[in-house]
Amino acid sequence: MAIDPLSASKAYMDVARNAMRGGGVEAGDTVDFGQMVQNAIGDAVGAAQGAEQAGLAAASGKADIVNVVTAIAQAETTLETVMAVRDQVIQAYQEILRMPI
């Protein structure tokens, strides 16, 4: 799965917006990485559910196919981004394990 730079940039901006939600992040404040991951996973689940709802609406004749394709593409991009971040976290963890003590 290749992730194009535009999708990666959009995902980065989404994570940055989520991190600064609720008053912003100022110098000295800490950002909870676990919460950022949970927000990203929640966004991925929400996108998948939106795509599913759009598909069901199209099947019943209440939605345009363009909206369905757009929702599915957004869900796919979100999932690919979450998987890419997961892979990078696993790679970083494995690198830490290989460090000599």
C-alpha positions in Angstrom: 0.0 0.0 0.0 1.5 3.2 -1.1 0.6 6.4 0.7 1.0 9.6 -1.4 2.5 12.7 0.2 -0.8 14.6 0.0 -2.6 12.0 2.1 0.2 11.9 4.6 0.2 15.6 4.9 -3.6 15.7 5.4 -3.3 13.0 8.1 -0.6 14.9 9.8 -2.7 18.1 9.8 -5.7 16.1 11.2 -3.6 14.7 14.0 -2.2 18.2 14.8 -5.7 19.6 14.9 -6.8 16.9 17.2 -3.8 17.5 19.5 -4.6 21.2 19.7 -8.3 20.7 20.2 -9.7 22.2 23.4 -7.7 25.3 24.1 -4.5 24.5 22.2 -1.1 23.3 23.1 1.2 25.8 24.6 4.9 25.7 25.4 5.5 23.3 28.3 2.2 21.4 27.8 2.4 17.7 27.0 0.4 15.9 24.4 -0.7 12.4 25.3 0.4 10.1 22.6 -2.1 7.4 23.6 -5.0 9.9 23.3 -3.8 10.9 19.9 -3.7 7.3 18.8 -7.2 6.7 20.2 -8.5 9.8 18.4 -6.9 8.6 15.1 -8.5 5.1 15.5 -11.8 6.7 16.4 -11.6 8.8 13.2 -10.9 5.7 11.2 -13.8 3.9 12.7 -16.1 6.9 12.1 -14.9 7.1 8.4 -15.6 3.4 8.0 -19.1 3.7 9.5 -19.8 6.7 7.3 -18.8 4.7 4.2 -21.0 1.8 5.3 -23.9 4.2 5.8 -23.3 5.8 2.4 -23.3 2.3 0.8 -26.5 1.3 2.5 -28.1 4.6 1.4 -27.0 4.0 -2.2 -28.3 0.4 -2.1 -31.7 1.7 -1.1 -31.6 4.4 -3.8 -31.3 7.4 -1.4 -27.8 8.4 -2.2 -25.6 9.3 -5.2 -22.9 6.8 -6.1 -20.3 9.7 -6.2 -20.9 10.2 -2.4 -20.4 6.5 -1.8 -17.1 6.4 -3.7 -15.9 9.5 -1.9 -16.8 8.1 1.5 -15.1 4.8 0.7 -12.0 6.6 -0.5 -11.8 8.7 2.6 -12.2 5.6 4.8 -9.5 3.8 2.9 -7.1 6.8 3.2 -7.7 7.0 6.9 -7.2 3.3 7.4 -3.9 3.4 5.4 -2.7 6.3 7.4 -3.4 4.5 10.7 -1.7 1.4 9.4 1.4 3.4 8.3 1.6 5.1 11.7 1.3 1.7 13.4 4.1 0.3 11.2 6.3 3.2 12.1 5.6 2.7 15.9 6.4 -1.0 15.6 9.6 -0.2 13.7 10.7 2.3 16.3 9.9 -0.1 19.1 12.0 -2.8 17.4 14.8 -0.4 16.9 14.8 0.5 20.6 14.9 -3.3 21.5 18.0 -3.6 19.3 19.9 -0.9 21.2 22.8 -2.1 23.3 22.5 -1.4 27.0 
